[in-house]
Amino acid sequence: MANLQATNLTGSVFEKIGTSTVNGTTVTVDLATGSYFVLDLQGASGDITTFTTSNVNASTPYAITFTTKIIQGSTARQFTWGSLSAFQWPSDPTLTATNDAVDVFSFITYNNGTIWYGKVEGNNIS
């Protein structure tokens, strides 16, 4: 593994948008494919009741982060954060209910994905 304390970066840093799926009422992000994800809720069949983070690095003592851009579909959907116990918030956020609205959330874990702490980066971004 590279020692980033001794690595100089110049210019821009680009990161790949990872693989995610919205299927029925389930969202999955594959952390082996990236740290940034776009979730289009147009294909959701109802409110999101399952949020799966696959391929979480099991090494310790590393913190893991990822960011989601969530695009609302023509039928307003929400995440049922109260039933998604792995995701903790200061207060459960709601998605902007307007067609094609964009909300951005970021997440961090300190225990390999047992608990993800969520933060609203922006609601109804246009």
MMTF fields as JSON, N, C-alpha, C and O atoms, coordinates in Angstrom:
{
  "mmtfVersion": "1.0.0",
  "mmtfProducer": "UNKNOWN",
  "numBonds": 503,
  "numAtoms": 504,
  "numGroups": 126,
  "numChains": 1,
  "numModels": 1,
  "chainsPerModel": [1],
  "groupsPerChain": [126],
  "chainIdList": ["A"],
  "bondAtomList": [4, 2, 8, 6, 12, 10, 16, 14, 20, 18, 24, 22, 28, 26, 32, 30, 36, 34, 40, 38, 44, 42, 48, 46, 52, 50, 56, 54, 60, 58, 64, 62, 68, 66, 72, 70, 76, 74, 80, 78, 84, 82, 88, 86, 92, 90, 96, 94, 100, 98, 104, 102, 108, 106, 112, 110, 116, 114, 120, 118, 124, 122, 128, 126, 132, 130, 136, 134, 140, 138, 144, 142, 148, 146, 152, 150, 156, 154, 160, 158, 164, 162, 168, 166, 172, 170, 176, 174, 180, 178, 184, 182, 188, 186, 192, 190, 196, 194, 200, 198, 204, 202, 208, 206, 212, 210, 216, 214, 220, 218, 224, 222, 228, 226, 232, 230, 236, 234, 240, 238, 244, 242, 248, 246, 252, 250, 256, 254, 260, 258, 264, 262, 268, 266, 272, 270, 276, 274, 280, 278, 284, 282, 288, 286, 292, 290, 296, 294, 300, 298, 304, 302, 308, 306, 312, 310, 316, 314, 320, 318, 324, 322, 328, 326, 332, 330, 336, 334, 340, 338, 344, 342, 348, 346, 352, 350, 356, 354, 360, 358, 364, 362, 368, 366, 372, 370, 376, 374, 380, 378, 384, 382, 388, 386, 392, 390, 396, 394, 400, 398, 404, 402, 408, 406, 412, 410, 416, 414, 420, 418, 424, 422, 428, 426, 432, 430, 436, 434, 440, 438, 444, 442, 448, 446, 452, 450, 456, 454, 460, 458, 464, 462, 468, 466, 472, 470, 476, 474, 480, 478, 484, 482, 488, 486, 492, 490, 496, 494, 500, 498],
  "bondOrderList": [1, 1, 1, 1, 1, 1, 1, 1, 1, 1, 1, 1, 1, 1, 1, 1, 1, 1, 1, 1, 1, 1, 1, 1, 1, 1, 1, 1, 1, 1, 1, 1, 1, 1, 1, 1, 1, 1, 1, 1, 1, 1, 1, 1, 1, 1, 1, 1, 1, 1, 1, 1, 1, 1, 1, 1, 1, 1, 1, 1, 1, 1, 1, 1, 1, 1, 1, 1, 1, 1, 1, 1, 1, 1, 1, 1, 1, 1, 1, 1, 1, 1, 1, 1, 1, 1, 1, 1, 1, 1, 1, 1, 1, 1, 1, 1, 1, 1, 1, 1, 1, 1, 1, 1, 1, 1, 1, 1, 1, 1, 1, 1, 1, 1, 1, 1, 1, 1, 1, 1, 1, 1, 1, 1, 1],
  "groupList": [{"groupName": "MET", "atomNameList": ["N", "CA", "C", "O"], "elementList": ["N", "C", "C", "O"], "formalChargeList": [0, 0, 0, 0], "bondAtomList": [1, 0, 2, 1, 3, 2], "bondOrderList": [1, 1, 2], "singleLetterCode": "M", "chemCompType": "L-PEPTIDE LINKING"}, {"groupName": "ALA", "atomNameList": ["N", "CA", "C", "O"], "elementList": ["N", "C", "C", "O"], "formalChargeList": [0, 0, 0, 0], "bondAtomList": [1, 0, 2, 1, 3, 2], "bondOrderList": [1, 1, 2], "singleLetterCode": "A", "chemCompType": "L-PEPTIDE LINKING"}, {"groupName": "ASN", "atomNameList": ["N", "CA", "C", "O"], "elementList": ["N", "C", "C", "O"], "formalChargeList": [0, 0, 0, 0], "bondAtomList": [1, 0, 2, 1, 3, 2], "bondOrderList": [1, 1, 2], "singleLetterCode": "N", "chemCompType": "L-PEPTIDE LINKING"}, {"groupName": "LEU", "atomNameList": ["N", "CA", "C", "O"], "elementList": ["N", "C", "C", "O"], "formalChargeList": [0, 0, 0, 0], "bondAtomList": [1, 0, 2, 1, 3, 2], "bondOrderList": [1, 1, 2], "singleLetterCode": "L", "chemCompType": "L-PEPTIDE LINKING"}, {"groupName": "GLN", "atomNameList": ["N", "CA", "C", "O"], "elementList": ["N", "C", "C", "O"], "formalChargeList": [0, 0, 0, 0], "bondAtomList": [1, 0, 2, 1, 3, 2], "bondOrderList": [1, 1, 2], "singleLetterCode": "Q", "chemCompType": "L-PEPTIDE LINKING"}, {"groupName": "THR", "atomNameList": ["N", "CA", "C", "O"], "elementList": ["N", "C", "C", "O"], "formalChargeList": [0, 0, 0, 0], "bondAtomList": [1, 0, 2, 1, 3, 2], "bondOrderList": [1, 1, 2], "singleLetterCode": "T", "chemCompType": "L-PEPTIDE LINKING"}, {"groupName": "GLY", "atomNameList": ["N", "CA", "C", "O"], "elementList": ["N", "C", "C", "O"], "formalChargeList": [0, 0, 0, 0], "bondAtomList": [1, 0, 2, 1, 3, 2], "bondOrderList": [1, 1, 2], "singleLetterCode": "G", "chemCompType": "PEPTIDE LINKING"}, {"groupName": "SER", "atomNameList": ["N", "CA", "C", "O"], "elementList": ["N", "C", "C", "O"], "formalChargeList": [0, 0, 0, 0], "bondAtomList": [1, 0, 2, 1, 3, 2], "bondOrderList": [1, 1, 2], "singleLetterCode": "S", "chemCompType": "L-PEPTIDE LINKING"}, {"groupName": "VAL", "atomNameList": ["N", "CA", "C", "O"], "elementList": ["N", "C", "C", "O"], "formalChargeList": [0, 0, 0, 0], "bondAtomList": [1, 0, 2, 1, 3, 2], "bondOrderList": [1, 1, 2], "singleLetterCode": "V", "chemCompType": "L-PEPTIDE LINKING"}, {"groupName": "PHE", "atomNameList": ["N", "CA", "C", "O"], "elementList": ["N", "C", "C", "O"], "formalChargeList": [0, 0, 0, 0], "bondAtomList": [1, 0, 2, 1, 3, 2], "bondOrderList": [1, 1, 2], "singleLetterCode": "F", "chemCompType": "L-PEPTIDE LINKING"}, {"groupName": "GLU", "atomNameList": ["N", "CA", "C", "O"], "elementList": ["N", "C", "C", "O"], "formalChargeList": [0, 0, 0, 0], "bondAtomList": [1, 0, 2, 1, 3, 2], "bondOrderList": [1, 1, 2], "singleLetterCode": "E", "chemCompType": "L-PEPTIDE LINKING"}, {"groupName": "LYS", "atomNameList": ["N", "CA", "C", "O"], "elementList": ["N", "C", "C", "O"], "formalChargeList": [0, 0, 0, 0], "bondAtomList": [1, 0, 2, 1, 3, 2], "bondOrderList": [1, 1, 2], "singleLetterCode": "K", "chemCompType": "L-PEPTIDE LINKING"}, {"groupName": "ILE", "atomNameList": ["N", "CA", "C", "O"], "elementList": ["N", "C", "C", "O"], "formalChargeList": [0, 0, 0, 0], "bondAtomList": [1, 0, 2, 1, 3, 2], "bondOrderList": [1, 1, 2], "singleLetterCode": "I", "chemCompType": "L-PEPTIDE LINKING"}, {"groupName": "ASP", "atomNameList": ["N", "CA", "C", "O"], "elementList": ["N", "C", "C", "O"], "formalChargeList": [0, 0, 0, 0], "bondAtomList": [1, 0, 2, 1, 3, 2], "bondOrderList": [1, 1, 2], "singleLetterCode": "D", "chemCompType": "L-PEPTIDE LINKING"}, {"groupName": "TYR", "atomNameList": ["N", "CA", "C", "O"], "elementList": ["N", "C", "C", "O"], "formalChargeList": [0, 0, 0, 0], "bondAtomList": [1, 0, 2, 1, 3, 2], "bondOrderList": [1, 1, 2], "singleLetterCode": "Y", "chemCompType": "L-PEPTIDE LINKING"}, {"groupName": "PRO", "atomNameList": ["N", "CA", "C", "O"], "elementList": ["N", "C", "C", "O"], "formalChargeList": [0, 0, 0, 0], "bondAtomList": [1, 0, 2, 1, 3, 2], "bondOrderList": [1, 1, 2], "singleLetterCode": "P", "chemCompType": "L-PEPTIDE LINKING"}, {"groupName": "ARG", "atomNameList": ["N", "CA", "C", "O"], "elementList": ["N", "C", "C", "O"], "formalChargeList": [0, 0, 0, 0], "bondAtomList": [1, 0, 2, 1, 3, 2], "bondOrderList": [1, 1, 2], "singleLetterCode": "R", "chemCompType": "L-PEPTIDE LINKING"}, {"groupName": "TRP", "atomNameList": ["N", "CA", "C", "O"], "elementList": ["N", "C", "C", "O"], "formalChargeList": [0, 0, 0, 0], "bondAtomList": [1, 0, 2, 1, 3, 2], "bondOrderList": [1, 1, 2], "singleLetterCode": "W", "chemCompType": "L-PEPTIDE LINKING"}],
  "groupTypeList": [0, 1, 2, 3, 4, 1, 5, 2, 3, 5, 6, 7, 8, 9, 10, 11, 12, 6, 5, 7, 5, 8, 2, 6, 5, 5, 8, 5, 8, 13, 3, 1, 5, 6, 7, 14, 9, 8, 3, 13, 3, 4, 6, 1, 7, 6, 13, 12, 5, 5, 9, 5, 5, 7, 2, 8, 2, 1, 7, 5, 15, 14, 1, 12, 5, 9, 5, 5, 11, 12, 12, 4, 6, 7, 5, 1, 16, 4, 9, 5, 17, 6, 7, 3, 7, 1, 9, 4, 17, 15, 7, 13, 15, 5, 3, 5, 1, 5, 2, 13, 1, 8, 13, 8, 9, 7, 9, 12, 5, 14, 2, 2, 6, 5, 12, 17, 14, 6, 11, 8, 10, 6, 2, 2, 12, 7],
  "groupIdList": [1, 2, 3, 4, 5, 6, 7, 8, 9, 10, 11, 12, 13, 14, 15, 16, 17, 18, 19, 20, 21, 22, 23, 24, 25, 26, 27, 28, 29, 30, 31, 32, 33, 34, 35, 36, 37, 38, 39, 40, 41, 42, 43, 44, 45, 46, 47, 48, 49, 50, 51, 52, 53, 54, 55, 56, 57, 58, 59, 60, 61, 62, 63, 64, 65, 66, 67, 68, 69, 70, 71, 72, 73, 74, 75, 76, 77, 78, 79, 80, 81, 82, 83, 84, 85, 86, 87, 88, 89, 90, 91, 92, 93, 94, 95, 96, 97, 98, 99, 100, 101, 102, 103, 104, 105, 106, 107, 108, 109, 110, 111, 112, 113, 114, 115, 116, 117, 118, 119, 120, 121, 122, 123, 124, 125, 126],
  "secStructList": [7, 7, 7, 4, 4, 4, 7, 7, 7, 7, 1, 7, 7, 7, 7, 7, 5, 7, 7, 3, 3, 3, 3, 5, 6, 3, 3, 3, 3, 3, 6, 6, 1, 7, 1, 3, 3, 3, 3, 3, 4, 4, 4, 5, 1, 1, 1, 5, 7, 3, 3, 3, 3, 3, 1, 7, 7, 7, 7, 6, 6, 7, 7, 3, 3, 3, 3, 3, 3, 3, 3, 7, 7, 1, 1, 7, 7, 7, 5, 7, 4, 4, 4, 7, 6, 6, 3, 3, 7, 1, 1, 7, 7, 7, 7, 7, 7, 1, 6, 6, 7, 3, 3, 3, 3, 3, 3, 3, 3, 1, 1, 6, 6, 1, 1, 3, 3, 3, 3, 3, 3, 3, 1, 1, 7, 7],
  "xCoordList": [0.845, 0.0, 0.889, 1.906, 0.506, 1.277, 1.164, 0.128, 2.215, 2.22, 1.804, 2.622, 0.563, 0.064, 0.637, 0.566, 1.199, 1.832, 3.038, 3.441, 3.618, 4.792, 4.473, 5.39, 3.2, 2.792, 2.298, 1.436, 2.839, 2.39, 1.467, 1.793, 0.325, -0.614, -0.636, -0.715, -0.567, -0.703, -1.805, -2.045, -2.461, -3.557, -4.832, -4.964, -5.761, -7.065, -7.03, -6.238, -7.895, -8.088, -9.476, -10.456, -9.56, -10.826, -11.168, -10.299, -12.44, -12.886, -14.065, -14.923, -14.074, -15.106, -16.426, -16.434, -17.528, -18.84, -19.065, -18.934, -19.402, -19.542, -20.852, -21.737, -20.943, -22.119, -23.166, -22.875, -24.386, -25.5, -26.735, -26.833, -27.683, -28.943, -30.107, -29.991, -31.214, -32.491, -33.425, -33.71, -33.905, -34.744, -35.883, -35.656, -37.096, -38.242, -38.147, -38.256, -37.945, -37.791, -36.404, -36.198, -35.444, -34.084, -33.071, -33.135, -32.143, -31.009, -29.756, -29.613, -28.838, -27.553, -26.446, -26.526, -25.406, -24.199, -23.043, -22.919, -22.205, -21.07, -19.797, -19.263, -19.318, -18.171, -16.868, -15.875, -16.847, -15.652, -15.514, -14.452, -16.579, -16.561, -16.387, -16.187, -16.455, -16.294, -16.799, -17.234, -16.728, -17.186, -18.301, -18.81, -18.676, -19.718, -20.752, -20.409, -22.041, -23.098, -24.255, -24.557, -24.903, -26.102, -27.252, -27.222, -28.267, -29.437, -30.641, -31.081, -31.171, -32.358, -33.557, -33.686, -34.434, -35.571, -36.741, -37.791, -36.584, -37.666, -38.071, -39.252, -37.11, -37.41, -37.877, -38.186, -37.941, -38.392, -39.889, -40.642, -40.316, -41.743, -42.448, -43.668, -41.696, -42.252, -41.137, -40.031, -41.429, -40.399, -39.277, -39.515, -38.058, -36.884, -36.85, -36.733, -36.954, -36.98, -35.711, -35.495, -34.861, -33.607, -32.505, -32.636, -31.409, -30.249, -29.048, -28.628, -28.497, -27.391, -26.092, -26.034, -25.056, -23.71, -22.897, -22.559, -22.58, -21.828, -20.334, -19.93, -19.534, -18.075, -17.466, -16.603, -17.932, -17.337, -15.986, -15.888, -14.957, -13.62, -13.634, -13.986, -13.257, -13.298, -12.034, -11.92, -11.09, -9.855, -10.116, -11.023, -9.34, -9.412, -8.025, -7.073, -7.833, -8.789, -9.137, -8.811, -9.767, -10.056, -11.48, -12.418, -11.618, -12.938, -13.272, -12.376, -14.544, -14.992, -16.076, -16.959, -16.008, -17.002, -17.568, -16.916, -18.78, -19.343, -20.398, -20.95, -20.663, -21.611, -22.628, -22.281, -23.88, -24.937, -25.608, -25.902, -25.836, -26.694, -27.989, -28.001, -29.086, -30.37, -31.295, -31.572, -31.762, -32.67, -34.075, -34.321, -34.981, -36.374, -37.043, -36.798, -37.868, -38.621, -39.899, -40.135, -40.718, -41.978, -42.982, -43.896, -42.822, -43.614, -42.698, -41.645, -43.085, -42.224, -41.964, -42.9, -40.707, -40.282, -39.491, -38.925, -39.457, -38.67, -37.86, -38.152, -36.864, -36.16, -36.819, -37.069, -37.103, -37.689, -36.542, -36.263, -35.881, -34.667, -34.904, -33.995, -36.087, -36.374, -36.213, -35.858, -36.471, -36.328, -34.95, -34.639, -34.135, -32.786, -31.805, -31.128, -31.734, -31.026, -29.529, -28.903, -28.928, -27.49, -27.168, -26.003, -28.201, -27.989, -28.479, -29.648, -27.579, -27.885, -27.772, -26.86, -28.713, -28.785, -29.032, -29.562, -28.655, -29.069, -30.597, -31.174, -31.244, -32.694, -32.916, -32.253, -33.848, -34.051, -34.405, -35.381, -33.617, -33.908, -35.006, -35.273, -35.626, -36.593, -36.051, -35.292, -36.457, -36.075, -37.016, -38.187, -36.494, -37.327, -38.303, -37.888, -39.593, -40.633, -40.936, -41.822, -40.242, -40.491, -39.87, -38.791, -40.55, -40.047, -38.637, -38.389, -37.717, -36.312, -35.516, -34.433, -36.026, -35.267, -34.012, -34.0, -32.955, -31.691, -31.367, -31.383, -31.073, -30.602, -29.269, -29.086, -28.346, -27.031, -26.789, -26.918, -26.431, -26.124, -24.735, -24.298, -24.041, -22.761, -22.839, -23.618, -22.009, -22.021, -20.592, -19.685, -20.403, -19.107, -19.334, -20.28, -18.462, -18.496, -17.114, -16.093, -17.103, -15.854, -15.758, -14.778, -16.787, -16.812, -17.206, -18.014, -16.624, -16.8, -18.248, -18.633, -19.039, -20.396, -21.477, -22.64, -21.12, -22.172, -23.088, -24.31, -22.497, -23.25, -22.684, -21.473, -23.568, -23.209, -23.8, -25.0, -22.976, -23.45, -23.729, -22.853, -24.965, -25.372, -25.371, -25.595, -25.112, -25.12, -25.773, -25.465, -26.662, -27.27, -26.281, -25.931, -25.838, -24.936, -25.739, -25.276, -26.937, -27.789, -29.123, -29.194, -30.18, -31.524, -31.966, -31.655, -32.701, -33.283, -32.242, -32.429, -31.14, -30.051, -30.42, -30.804, -30.302, -30.633, -29.542, -29.637],
  "yCoordList": [-1.173, 0.0, 1.234, 1.275, 2.23, 3.465, 4.282, 4.279, 4.961, 5.867, 7.236, 7.958, 7.598, 8.86, 10.063, 11.174, 9.881, 10.997, 11.481, 12.635, 10.629, 10.986, 11.126, 11.164, 11.205, 11.283, 12.686, 13.219, 13.274, 14.592, 14.425, 13.707, 15.078, 15.056, 16.437, 17.44, 16.492, 17.762, 17.616, 16.522, 18.695, 18.633, 18.139, 18.159, 17.7, 17.244, 15.773, 15.0, 15.399, 14.004, 13.617, 14.296, 12.529, 12.057, 10.741, 9.891, 10.571, 9.31, 8.802, 9.565, 7.496, 6.854, 6.794, 6.59, 6.972, 6.781, 5.279, 4.556, 4.817, 3.389, 2.811, 3.526, 1.501, 0.76, 0.725, 0.369, 1.099, 1.051, 0.569, 0.679, 0.029, -0.404, 0.051, 0.16, 0.309, 0.549, -0.503, -0.509, -1.399, -2.506, -2.679, -3.067, -2.393, -2.505, -1.462, -0.266, -1.905, -0.993, -1.137, -0.815, -1.63, -1.878, -1.067, -1.002, -0.456, 0.241, -0.512, -0.912, -0.706, -1.331, -0.482, -0.064, -0.225, 0.421, -0.554, -1.175, -0.682, -1.606, -0.798, -0.171, -0.821, -0.007, -0.466, 0.26, -1.648, -2.096, -1.354, -1.395, -0.672, -0.019, 1.488, 2.124, 2.076, 3.52, 4.031, 3.27, 5.36, 6.025, 7.026, 7.663, 7.164, 8.1, 7.333, 6.55, 7.57, 6.789, 7.693, 8.675, 7.346, 8.033, 7.046, 5.975, 7.411, 6.562, 7.248, 8.294, 6.666, 7.211, 6.419, 5.23, 7.08, 6.396, 6.186, 5.698, 6.543, 6.341, 4.867, 4.559, 3.958, 2.53, 1.906, 0.714, 2.669, 2.117, 1.859, 2.614, 0.782, 0.448, 0.992, 0.877, 1.579, 2.147, 2.833, 2.993, 3.239, 3.843, 2.836, 1.628, 3.332, 2.479, 1.947, 2.712, 0.624, -0.028, -0.828, -1.273, -1.018, -1.747, -0.977, -0.614, -0.726, -0.04, -0.919, -1.044, -1.528, -2.467, -1.828, -1.259, -1.924, -1.512, -2.785, -3.425, -3.155, -4.389, -4.085, -2.968, -5.11, -5.04, -3.957, -3.194, -3.902, -2.997, -3.576, -4.757, -2.757, -3.206, -3.647, -2.86, -4.89, -5.442, -5.137, -5.545, -4.429, -4.103, -3.047, -2.227, -3.069, -2.029, -1.458, -2.16, -0.327, 0.652, 1.746, 2.907, 1.437, 2.411, 2.926, 2.182, 4.217, 4.8, 4.66, 4.7, 4.497, 4.332, 5.376, 5.576, 6.041, 7.051, 6.792, 6.178, 7.264, 7.294, 8.388, 8.809, 8.838, 9.914, 9.448, 8.752, 9.835, 9.485, 10.743, 11.685, 10.724, 11.712, 10.965, 9.977, 11.437, 10.75, 11.596, 12.756, 10.99, 11.67, 11.125, 9.926, 12.017, 11.623, 11.267, 11.913, 10.263, 9.881, 10.691, 11.617, 10.342, 11.063, 10.781, 11.575, 9.652, 9.367, 9.567, 8.936, 10.431, 10.766, 9.541, 8.847, 9.283, 8.179, 8.746, 9.836, 7.996, 8.353, 7.138, 6.015, 7.357, 6.278, 6.14, 7.146, 4.917, 4.697, 4.545, 3.451, 5.673, 5.651, 4.997, 4.36, 5.131, 4.528, 3.013, 2.43, 2.371, 0.917, 0.496, -0.695, 1.446, 1.167, 1.434, 2.462, 0.506, 0.742, 0.951, 1.492, 0.545, 0.761, 2.215, 2.611, 3.025, 4.413, 5.334, 5.296, 6.156, 7.064, 8.51, 8.864, 9.336, 10.747, 11.597, 11.1, 12.876, 13.771, 13.846, 13.86, 13.894, 13.744, 13.193, 13.613, 12.252, 11.577, 12.58, 13.319, 12.61, 13.564, 13.045, 11.844, 13.943, 13.56, 13.988, 14.951, 13.254, 13.609, 14.677, 14.734, 15.516, 16.489, 15.723, 14.859, 16.034, 15.235, 15.655, 15.071, 16.631, 17.117, 16.187, 15.638, 16.013, 15.171, 15.61, 16.79, 14.639, 14.833, 15.711, 16.179, 15.942, 16.693, 15.911, 14.681, 16.637, 16.018, 16.353, 17.514, 15.304, 15.435, 14.691, 13.657, 15.218, 14.593, 14.3, 15.176, 13.036, 12.587, 11.979, 11.373, 12.146, 11.461, 10.602, 10.873, 9.552, 8.581, 8.237, 8.235, 7.947, 7.492, 6.416, 6.493, 5.416, 4.374, 4.258, 4.447, 3.946, 3.712, 2.258, 1.862, 1.451, 0.054, -0.898, -1.807, -0.675, -1.554, -1.704, -2.767, -0.673, -0.684, -1.148, -1.249, -1.434, -1.782, -0.591, -0.738, 0.593, 1.847, 2.834, 3.041, 3.437, 4.503, 5.801, 5.869, 6.824, 8.142, 8.956, 9.124, 9.462, 10.182, 11.68, 12.188, 12.378, 13.839, 14.313, 13.8, 15.278, 15.883, 16.905, 17.873, 16.679, 17.641, 18.719, 19.851, 18.371, 19.363, 18.762, 17.614, 19.539, 19.136, 20.038, 21.228, 19.427, 20.149, 20.989, 22.177, 20.319, 20.992, 21.098, 20.111, 22.289, 22.461, 23.213, 23.456],
  "zCoordList": [0.0, 0.0, 0.0, 0.692, -0.77, -0.875, 0.401, 1.066, 0.726, 1.863, 1.355, 0.785, 1.55, 1.016, 1.731, 1.206, 2.9, 3.581, 2.794, 2.937, 1.97, 1.189, -0.293, -1.114, -0.653, -2.05, -2.36, -1.66, -3.397, -3.844, -5.033, -5.978, -4.995, -6.105, -6.726, -6.017, -8.035, -8.736, -9.765, -10.276, -10.064, -11.027, -10.381, -9.157, -11.192, -10.71, -10.338, -10.877, -9.415, -9.053, -9.532, -9.227, -10.281, -10.801, -10.134, -9.939, -9.784, -9.221, -10.04, -10.483, -10.221, -11.019, -10.246, -9.032, -10.954, -10.351, -10.249, -11.237, -9.061, -8.798, -9.308, -9.778, -9.2, -9.645, -8.544, -7.402, -8.902, -7.955, -8.692, -9.914, -7.922, -8.514, -7.642, -6.421, -8.295, -7.636, -8.198, -9.396, -7.337, -7.792, -6.79, -5.644, -7.224, -6.321, -5.229, -5.497, -3.999, -2.856, -2.239, -1.069, -3.045, -2.566, -3.364, -4.592, -2.654, -3.254, -2.845, -1.69, -3.805, -3.517, -4.111, -5.266, -3.313, -3.815, -3.616, -2.561, -4.63, -4.589, -4.345, -5.26, -3.104, -2.721, -3.363, -3.315, -3.959, -4.686, -6.009, -6.631, -6.452, -7.759, -7.689, -8.724, -6.511, -6.387, -5.057, -4.193, -4.916, -3.69, -3.965, -3.043, -5.224, -5.622, -6.43, -7.316, -6.112, -6.742, -7.143, -6.464, -8.267, -8.729, -8.618, -9.225, -7.84, -7.631, -8.266, -7.79, -9.333, -9.992, -9.506, -9.798, -8.764, -8.146, -9.102, -8.684, -10.374, -11.343, -11.387, -11.546, -11.249, -11.326, -10.028, -10.007, -8.938, -7.657, -7.705, -8.319, -7.049, -7.026, -5.79, -5.671, -4.876, -3.649, -2.89, -3.406, -1.659, -0.821, -0.589, -0.569, -0.415, -0.245, 1.188, 2.145, 1.318, 2.633, 2.91, 4.038, 1.881, 2.046, 1.347, 0.178, 2.069, 1.512, 1.809, 2.96, 0.767, 0.921, 0.45, -0.64, 1.268, 0.874, 0.736, 1.732, -0.505, -0.723, -0.848, -1.17, -0.585, -0.681, 0.197, -0.24, 1.45, 2.429, 2.83, 3.162, 2.798, 3.176, 4.637, 5.515, 4.905, 6.264, 7.063, 8.219, 6.463, 7.177, 8.235, 8.095, 9.262, 10.288, 10.449, 10.106, 10.907, 11.439, 10.438, 10.686, 9.348, 8.301, 8.378, 8.665, 8.114, 7.922, 6.442, 5.598, 6.124, 4.741, 4.485, 5.319, 3.333, 2.992, 1.601, 0.756, 1.379, 0.028, -0.038, 0.979, -1.257, -1.511, -2.547, -3.501, -2.352, -3.292, -3.832, -3.097, -5.128, -5.778, -6.046, -6.781, -5.449, -5.571, -6.439, -6.135, -7.521, -8.443, -8.217, -8.349, -7.879, -7.632, -8.953, -9.972, -8.938, -10.132, -10.259, -9.484, -11.234, -11.451, -10.34, -10.117, -9.636, -8.441, -7.244, -7.156, -6.332, -5.196, -4.319, -3.921, -4.025, -3.158, -1.993, -2.081, -0.903, 0.276, 0.711, 0.3, 1.525, 2.215, 3.581, 4.245, 4.013, 5.343, 6.338, 6.828, 6.625, 7.449, 8.798, 9.33, 9.367, 10.668, 10.672, 11.696, 9.529, 9.449, 8.941, 8.914, 8.544, 8.049, 9.186, 9.205, 10.129, 11.394, 11.244, 12.156, 10.131, 9.937, 9.603, 9.628, 9.288, 8.892, 10.001, 10.384, 10.509, 11.613, 11.139, 10.392, 11.585, 11.198, 12.435, 13.428, 12.391, 13.48, 13.55, 14.637, 12.384, 12.243, 10.84, 9.891, 10.709, 9.428, 8.333, 8.462, 7.253, 6.173, 5.253, 5.204, 4.542, 3.52, 2.163, 2.05, 1.147, -0.21, -0.748, -0.374, -1.622, -2.298, -3.191, -3.964, -3.09, -3.735, -5.174, -5.798, -5.712, -7.063, -8.103, -7.883, -9.232, -10.321, -10.719, -10.966, -10.778, -11.164, -10.194, -10.546, -8.987, -7.987, -7.607, -7.65, -7.236, -6.864, -5.409, -5.001, -4.637, -3.262, -3.17, -3.812, -2.376, -2.225, -0.751, 0.103, -0.468, 0.891, 0.911, -0.067, 2.037, 2.215, 3.467, 4.38, 3.49, 4.579, 4.981, 4.149, 6.265, 6.764, 7.816, 8.6, 7.828, 8.855, 9.484, 8.822, 10.762, 11.487, 11.929, 12.561, 11.592, 12.04, 10.913, 11.105, 9.741, 8.577, 8.123, 7.637, 8.272, 7.742, 8.692, 8.3, 9.938, 10.895, 11.111, 11.144, 11.259, 11.374, 10.355, 10.285, 9.571, 8.642, 9.183, 9.451, 9.346, 9.765, 8.509, 7.661, 8.394, 7.199, 7.392, 8.491, 6.294, 6.294, 5.001, 3.925, 5.101, 3.918, 3.369, 4.044, 2.142, 1.489, 0.778, 0.633, 0.337, -0.314, -0.7, -1.139, -0.535, -0.96, -2.105, -2.152, -3.021, -4.149, -4.888, -5.147, -5.216, -5.924, -7.395, -8.021, -7.935, -9.357, -10.062, -11.264]
}
